[in-house]
Amino acid sequence: MSLSRKGIEDLKLYVPGRPIDEVKKQYGIDDVIKLASNENPLGASPAAVRAIIEAASNVNMYPDPISAKLCERLSKNLNVQPSQIMVSNGMDNVLLLITEAFVNEGDEVLTCAPSFDTYRISTIVMGGKFKTVPLKNHRFDLNALADAITEKTKMVFVCNPNNPTGTIVTKAEVEEFMAKIPTHVIVVFDEAYYEFVDNTEYAQGMKYVHENRNVIVGRTFSKLYGLAGTRVGYAIAPAHIMNILKRTLAPFPVNILGQAAALAAADDFEFIENTLKLNRAGKEYLMAEFAKLGFDSSDANGNFIWTDTHRDGRELEQKLLQRGIIIRAGYLWGFDTHLRVSIGTLEQCERLIKTLKEIL
Ligand SMILES: Cc1ncc(COP(=O)(O)O)c(C=O)c1O
């Protein structure tokens, strides 16, 4: 008899980007760059690093269980009550708490494929049935998603911008979609990359939080603020949803260093501006260079680019690895000729293009 809960044995493990040290060791290269996990190439917000150092002497104490100061700070920009925000140990953990709070065994959870893999894991862990409809032209197909909703559907994840493709759904598309959502369904908008979006048609899920719909918006300090290593993510929801969601929170989910870092980073406007500027420049450069190489890139709205190389992506990934560049090949998501490349510093981007030219 199996000791595991139903479904766990068949649950495929999440495949993360490879760590720099591992690649250094395997290939005997000192100078390895990672453009694989959509981290901030500028590093962390310097204000956050100072705050971590200051907070370090307090780590003998348990942290504030609800990250109250951070909720207060975030609530100002979001125009919600601090109690409508739940901060936890990275948005990955927030996503799991969301399914813990709402997904019963046998409930259907819908999203498009490919998208962020944690939706699958979080659903199956709870005994939910994970169902996907394909992206259309690498974009979330909200019409197909709405059509796939049944009376068994409990939750729909909308990743906007979508990881791995970087594409967005627009205000008009989401408005039409939300009009079709029945009251037994919760829509989760994963907006891990929303700060990077320049397109004015981009739809933020906050509109529906303010309308008191059955929605949750997820965000993170991992990307724009350069705090992936501190693991701080959060959910925003109307009170009737948040009151349920918060019950799943662990006693002290965000450590003292993470709370201090996120609070300081939220006001580090210089770092935010520098990150956005660098991302725009890197995106423009890579999009143009990929086009010159004959690659077809999807509309990139995050800090990464999804591009069709029209060649074996796995082989390219390997050859780049051997030359000290970690990217992610699209086969992981069922796209054999695609690559997902995080936008690095200009120097890193130039090295990537130079190396690709050598390989090709
Ligand atoms: C779409 C998406 N959602 C959530 C996350 C998780 O973010 P966090 O680092 O806060 O766990 C990521 C991280 O890559 C992501 O790409």
The ligand as a Tripos MOL2 file, in Angstrom:
@<TRIPOS>MOLECULE
LIG
   16    16     1     0     0
SMALL
NO_CHARGES

@<TRIPOS>ATOM
      1 C1          4.6070   33.4900  -13.1160 C.3       1 LIG1
      2 C2          5.2940   33.2870  -11.8240 C.ar      1 LIG1
      3 N1          4.5690   33.2360  -10.7020 N.ar      1 LIG1
      4 C3          5.1390   33.0570   -9.5020 C.ar      1 LIG1
      5 C4          6.4950   32.9340   -9.3810 C.ar      1 LIG1
      6 C5          7.0600   32.6660   -8.0330 C.3       1 LIG1
      7 O1          7.6290   33.7850   -7.4990 O.3       1 LIG1
      8 P1          8.3280   33.7520   -6.0780 P.3       1 LIG1
      9 O2          9.7910   33.8860   -6.3310 O.co2     1 LIG1
     10 O3          7.7520   34.8940   -5.3370 O.co2     1 LIG1
     11 O4          7.9990   32.4360   -5.4440 O.co2     1 LIG1
     12 C6          7.3000   32.9830  -10.5110 C.ar      1 LIG1
     13 C7          8.7510   32.8250  -10.3860 C.2       1 LIG1
     14 O5          9.4840   32.6450  -11.3140 O.2       1 LIG1
     15 C8          6.6890   33.1600  -11.7660 C.ar      1 LIG1
     16 O6          7.4010   33.1820  -12.8930 O.3       1 LIG1
@<TRIPOS>BOND
     1     1     2 1
     2     2     3 ar
     3     2    15 ar
     4     3     4 ar
     5     4     5 ar
     6     5     6 1
     7     5    12 ar
     8     6     7 1
     9     7     8 1
    10     8     9 2
    11     8    10 1
    12     8    11 1
    13    12    13 1
    14    12    15 ar
    15    13    14 2
    16    15    16 1
@<TRIPOS>SUBSTRUCTURE
     1 LIG1         1 GROUP 0 **** ****
